[in-house]
Amino acid sequence: MAKTTNKENKIRCIDCAHATYMQWFENPIIAMCNMRNERMVAESEHICGMYQDAGPRKPEIQHFDCYSDND
């Protein structure tokens, strides 16, 4: 069963069920939060009251080889 955290525990977006992931070149993985509609570095620790543990899995990461569609 998925668990949530209180507002005092540090979490990582890479472990959250509410995020989708993207990476440009060899830069850090970015998490797009589907609840807050904002981006965070996926493996950075921070506090979030909306976190929901995604459980054991290998996250799907969308990879990009350019920064814009105009390249």
N, C-alpha and C positions, 0 to 999 in steps of 0.2 A: 504494500500500500504506500502511496506517495505521501511524504510528510512535508509539512511547512515549518518555517522557523519563526521565532519571534523577532522583534525589531532590534534585538541586541546581539544576535549571532552573526558572525561574518560568514559569507557564502561566496561562491564563484558562479558566474553565469554559465560556465561550461557544463555545470551539473544541473542546470535548471530546465524544467519541462516547458517553460514559457519563452524560450529563446530559439532563434535560428542563427546559424553561424556562417561567417564568410571570412576569407583571407585573401589579401593581395600580396603576390610574390611570396617572400619569406617573412613578412611582417607578422606580428602577433595576430591570433584569431580574434575576430570581433563578433560580439553577440548582439543581435538585434532583439530587444525585449518586446515581445508581442503584447505585453500588458501596459508598459509605460511608453511605448513607441520611441525608444531612445537606444543608442548604441553604447556599449561598454567593452573594454578589453575583457575577453571571456574568462581569462584565468586570473584576473586581479580579484583580491578579496575586498568585499565591502558589505555593508548592511543593507538588507532589502526585506521588507515585510511581505512582499508578494512572491518570494521564492517558493518553488515547489520542486522537490527532488525528483529528477527524471529516472532515478534508479540506474542499475548497471546497464550500460550501453556504450556503443561507439558513436559519438555524435556525427551527423552528416555535415560536412563543411563544404560550402560552395567556394571554389577557387577562381580567382580573377588574375589575368595577366596584363591588365591595363587599368588605369584609374578612371577612365571615362569611356563612353560609347563613341566619342569623336576621334579616338586614336586609331 
